[in-house]
Amino acid sequence: MPRLPHLAAAATATVALTLLASGPTSAGEPTVSHPRVVAHFDFAAGETPESIALEPDGSADLSFSFARQVVNVDKQGTRRVLATLPAVANPNTPVTVAAAVMGLARAHDGTLYVNYATGTDATGIYRIAPDGGAPVRIAQLPADGFPNGLALDEKCDALYVADSVHGTVWRVPQEGGTPTAWATGAALQPLAAPAGLGVGVNGIQVHDGAVWVSNTDRKTLSRIPVRPDKSAGPIETRATGLDWIDDFAFTGHDDTVLAALIADHEVALVRPDGTHKVVLTAQDGLSNPTSVAVRGRKAYVPSASYFAPVKDPNLLLARLDKKGWAVSGE
């Protein structure tokens, strides 16, 4: 989630009020250890990592929201620009004002899909071919919306977009086309000030026959079943009290989640029963974390440093372990 003009003060107040509720440690649940920052970025240049997708070689693709770029960062921290989204004259983007490159998803063939929020007719989903070239818009989204998280379900040939302003999950064919308002409802809506920031549904992932979403204003993680006819089932709230939740990732086949808590500079482990505990903090290097990716025994966490006092956008890598896991490779 990008910078909000009034967020820094609100974040300070929230941190002073309370810590996240934490249930008892569950036997066999994942542990997060050995965090290290593998790459630092230039905040002044707009290198604020918002979303992440992993490549087969273990490198990470990141969307740099305000640089309008998608970049690849390898294990040594070396980066290369994969694509730059087109500049927009007079952007008037909800939430950010500036044009912002947001959610990122990768197909098995290496194609990348990315949300671009501009406040103009250029807003939509763009495709980046595996061999490079200019990004191509495959779906136009509402100019007055804010396409935030993006998820790809290749089994259903569908892209899902979390629109934080409209409180809607849009569904778009993977090859592109007209968006459909796939899921709506109060659980996805933002809250008006002063109760909220105007940022509703935010992060989004496809997992085990459902689309999962976070809602920043409502501090929730929810599950939306995908029915046999591909329509949305009833929205089920699975966890509450997740202050400043942004995007998230599943740690394995069950419903355990690692969630980025952007304003508190934390990552929380959210258990299948909805209880949660903080597992990474600012002391580990987090600076407004925006998303999480997991592969095997590794967790990747990009930080955008949008409203941190000291600007340090970065990519953090940590070890993820669970007793009894038989995961090959690092």
Long-range contacts (C-beta under 8 A, 24 or more apart in sequence): 1-50, 1-95, 1-148, 1-164, 1-199, 1-202, 1-216, 1-246, 1-262, 1-290, 1-306, 2-48, 2-50, 2-65, 2-66, 2-95, 2-96, 2-100, 2-102, 2-304, 2-306, 3-96, 3-306, 3-307, 4-95, 4-96, 4-197, 4-199, 4-307, 6-193, 6-197, 7-197, 7-263, 7-306, 7-307, 8-307, 10-197, 10-263, 11-244, 11-263, 11-264, 11-307, 14-243, 14-244, 14-263, 14-264, 15-263, 15-264, 18-243, 19-278, 20-241, 20-242, 20-243, 20-261, 20-264, 20-266, 20-268, 20-276, 20-277, 20-278, 21-241, 21-275, 21-276, 22-275, 22-276, 22-277, 22-278, 23-271, 23-273, 23-275, 23-276, 23-277, 24-275, 25-277, 26-271, 27-323, 28-322, 28-323, 28-324, 29-256, 29-269, 29-271, 29-322, 30-251, 30-252, 30-256, 30-269, 30-320, 30-321, 30-322, 31-279, 31-320, 31-321, 31-322, 32-258, 32-267, 32-269, 32-279, 32-280, 32-299, 32-318, 32-319, 32-320, 33-318, 33-319, 33-321, 34-318, 34-319, 35-280, 35-284, 35-285, 35-316, 35-317, 35-318, 36-285, 36-316, 36-317, 36-318, 37-285, 37-314, 37-315, 37-316, 37-317, 38-73, 38-75, 38-76, 38-77, 38-315, 38-316, 38-317, 39-73, 39-77, 39-79, 39-314, 39-315, 40-77, 40-312, 40-313, 40-314, 41-313, 41-314, 41-315, 42-313, 43-305, 43-311, 43-312, 43-313, 44-311, 47-71, 47-313, 48-304, 48-305, 48-306, 48-313, 49-290, 49-291, 49-302, 49-303, 49-304, 49-313, 49-314, 49-315, 50-100, 50-101, 50-102, 50-103, 50-104, 50-290, 50-291, 50-302, 50-304, 51-102, 51-103, 51-104, 51-114, 51-149, 51-150, 51-247, 51-290, 51-291, 51-302, 52-104, 52-291, 52-292, 52-293, 52-300, 52-302, 53-104, 53-105, 53-106, 53-112, 53-293, 54-106, 54-293, 54-295, 54-300, 55-106, 55-110, 58-295, 58-298, 58-330, 60-293, 60-300, 60-302, 60-315, 61-104, 61-106, 61-112, 62-104, 62-302, 62-315, 63-101, 63-102, 63-103, 63-104, 63-114, 64-101, 65-96, 65-100, 65-101, 65-102, 65-304, 66-98, 66-100, 67-101, 68-99, 68-100, 68-101, 68-116, 69-101, 70-101, 70-104, 70-112, 70-114, 70-128, 70-135, 73-315, 77-315, 82-112, 82-128, 82-132, 83-112, 83-114, 83-128, 83-132, 83-134, 83-135, 84-135, 85-114, 85-116, 85-126, 85-135, 86-122, 86-135, 88-118, 88-120, 88-122, 89-120, 90-120, 91-118, 91-119, 91-120, 92-119, 92-120, 93-117, 93-118, 93-119, 93-146, 94-119, 94-144, 94-145, 94-146, 94-165, 94-198, 95-146, 95-164, 95-165, 95-198, 95-199, 96-146, 102-146, 102-147, 102-148, 102-149, 102-150, 103-147, 103-148, 103-149, 103-150, 103-151, 103-161, 103-162, 103-204, 103-247, 104-150, 105-150, 105-151, 105-152, 105-159, 106-152, 107-152, 107-154, 107-174, 108-154, 113-138, 113-150, 113-152, 113-159, 114-150, 115-141, 115-147, 115-148, 115-149, 115-150, 115-161, 116-147, 117-145, 117-146, 117-147, 117-148, 118-143, 119-143, 119-144, 123-147, 125-150, 125-159, 125-161, 125-172, 125-176, 127-176, 138-172, 138-175, 138-176, 138-177, 139-172, 139-176, 139-177, 139-178, 139-179, 140-179, 141-170, 141-179, 142-166, 146-199, 148-199, 148-201, 148-202, 148-203, 148-204, 149-201, 149-202, 149-203, 149-204, 149-205, 149-213, 149-214, 149-247, 150-204, 151-204, 151-205, 151-206, 151-211, 152-206, 153-206, 153-211, 153-226, 156-226, 156-230, 158-230, 160-204, 160-206, 160-211, 161-204, 162-201, 162-202, 162-203, 162-204, 162-213, 163-201, 164-190, 164-198, 164-199, 164-200, 164-201, 164-202, 164-216, 165-190, 165-198, 165-199, 165-200, 167-200, 167-201, 168-201, 169-201, 169-204, 169-211, 169-213, 169-224, 169-232, 182-211, 182-231, 182-232, 183-211, 183-224, 183-232, 183-235, 185-235, 187-215, 187-218, 187-220, 187-222, 187-235, 187-237, 188-213, 188-215, 188-222, 188-235, 189-215, 190-215, 190-216, 190-217, 191-217, 191-218, 202-245, 202-246, 202-247, 203-245, 203-246, 203-247, 203-248, 203-259, 203-260, 203-291, 204-247, 205-247, 205-248, 205-249, 205-250, 207-250, 207-255, 208-253, 208-255, 212-238, 212-248, 212-250, 212-257, 214-242, 214-245, 214-246, 214-247, 214-248, 214-259, 215-245, 216-244, 216-245, 216-246, 216-262, 219-243, 219-244, 219-245, 220-245, 221-245, 221-248, 221-257, 221-259, 221-270, 221-274, 223-255, 238-270, 238-272, 238-274, 239-270, 239-274, 239-275, 239-276, 240-274, 241-276, 242-268, 242-270, 242-276, 246-289, 246-290, 246-291, 247-290, 247-291, 247-292, 248-291, 248-292, 249-291, 249-292, 249-293, 249-294, 249-299, 250-294, 251-294, 251-299, 251-320, 251-322, 252-294, 252-322, 252-325, 258-292, 258-294, 258-299, 258-320, 259-292, 260-289, 260-290, 260-291, 260-292, 260-301, 261-289, 262-288, 262-289, 262-290, 262-304, 262-306, 263-288, 263-307, 265-289, 265-303, 265-308, 267-292, 267-299, 267-301, 280-316, 280-318, 284-316, 284-318, 285-312, 285-314, 285-316, 286-316, 287-311, 287-312, 287-313, 287-314, 289-316, 294-320, 296-320, 296-327, 296-328, 296-329, 296-330, 297-321, 297-325, 297-327, 297-330, 298-330
